[in-house]
């Protein structure tokens, strides 16, 4: 309870948080989620791993975890140095202040936010992920099992073969003048050449910037303009399900756009994926475009390693935030390497003979940390799937599980919900007896989907690791360690080693015990991003200024009486559609670019399969009439600016938008209209024109 000056200071702080994130209870979906959640959750439901499972688990009790966790937060330097020592370092890191191996300031009030781990240490993540295993005599182990879009089309690479492929590409890139620190853009489908490209960049110290191959030419061009690569790596095309997508055409369009902005990409290295789009059907620009298969195989299969500093940049990955422009999240080498490898090992209880399948695309962080780096650093065998879970039918995933005897299966709730709709039969048709551990990522998993995943897919035998983390965190933050403690459907359970979550109230104060609030993290961990590409100020204002002294995740969260964490969704203007982060501001700016659109406001709404759908309120220019054609062309504007995955599910015609007298859009009201909760609109008397609400309600189904 605040009084006097303290109260005013708290209020001023609250206002700044409100401005930045629209966090006030009166106008935030998140705040509502923080309060609403939990009501439908059956608190007492628990699942305990079997004795058989626990007998081989790396961490088999909460006590064992607690002892390790205590060490990890009381003496993070010693804890992480011990783990880091199991990797290869060309030169050991510097220690400072006696034996401090990391420096951190995450408090914007003190100084510039600056985080470093293992600084001065020289290593290479590609060397640790590949050469190290080959040198240890494991070169014959399968690294990747590739399953094509169509059943029966597959491929595999041993660690030795993978290393050779990576070396050839590394040699080519180096020969073409790509140097340490140079950015390389990658716009490719899930062929093995995608992780090969990432690893080749890492080998020569180049910074990879993978752009998900579902983004549009315009979105790709923005990302290219932000990181200025001289090289773009792509593919002629890809087949996904029954569709053919001509990726090279999209890249051509993007490169033309960047040229108009005065930037020229030197080389577009294109992998000919003949099964989708043949060479002769691919547009070509002599001098700029090069066929991958014409040049790369000519290079030697061995290539020198570029030893880089632990704090040298490994990659950029763009992600959506509250404002329009995507953020180039920057990860460095040493801490990310140690963190992704360690989280992978413990959260999936990884053993040497596991066969691991992660359904993520390398265009997102999960494909970086848990399809490529984390598993390969552990020497794991990884299944890579080019296709989609329901092609040719809803049993495809389980067919693949049986084909490769997958033991660890990691996917997103949206996939689980969509498969759940096809019933149990396509699952039960396949044995799945190899499965040991299941994983979930991308959004809160609703308890009913969790149940189905656990009971039907896992035959009530496989623990589910519901891993909460973000592009920014590099790796898992809150996650079960399978076998270590009972699971509760819908809870990500407890923090990983070294992670200190704090639930914070609107005044920026940490609250304890059973509570709900904004999820923050108290101290640095090795895998966290170091900055946003070219904009350290934005890094500080977005993540460290809202709650001073903390890293702010943007998520709401509740902690229960067992200390378990329950994530409740974003509290900022980010929507999570099928596990893909989309900024409402990005969709709005795409809509507003349409010549007949005057204004747009976008909110999320509950969607049975996607988790959240995109709901757009659109005000047209004076005199323009509503039509289905216009609706389609507005949706198309979003496809063009961002990509098909961001296409609005609903366009709601809005003669006016509900605004305060100062002109701020009251999204709370729009969210209620989108959710059809018309009796919960709340106080609308502060609107400049309360009449717009009735107009909107009238136009609901128009
Ligand atoms: C959400 C994906 C609840 C969350 C790895 C976060 C989750 C955002 C979970 C990050 C989970 C991810 N439970 N929510 N297990 N995993 N989220 O950057 O809102 O694409 O802030 O990283 O996804 O999305 P991103």
Boltz pocket constraint, residues with backbone or C-beta under 6 A from the ligand:
constraints:
  - pocket:
      binder: B
      contacts: [[A, 319], [A, 364], [A, 365], [A, 366], [A, 440], [A, 441], [A, 442], [A, 443], [A, 444], [A, 445], [A, 466], [A, 467], [A, 468], [A, 469], [A, 470], [A, 471], [A, 472], [A, 478], [A, 492], [A, 553], [A, 554], [A, 555], [A, 567], [A, 568], [A, 569], [A, 570], [A, 576], [A, 579], [A, 580], [A, 581]]
      max_distance: 6.0
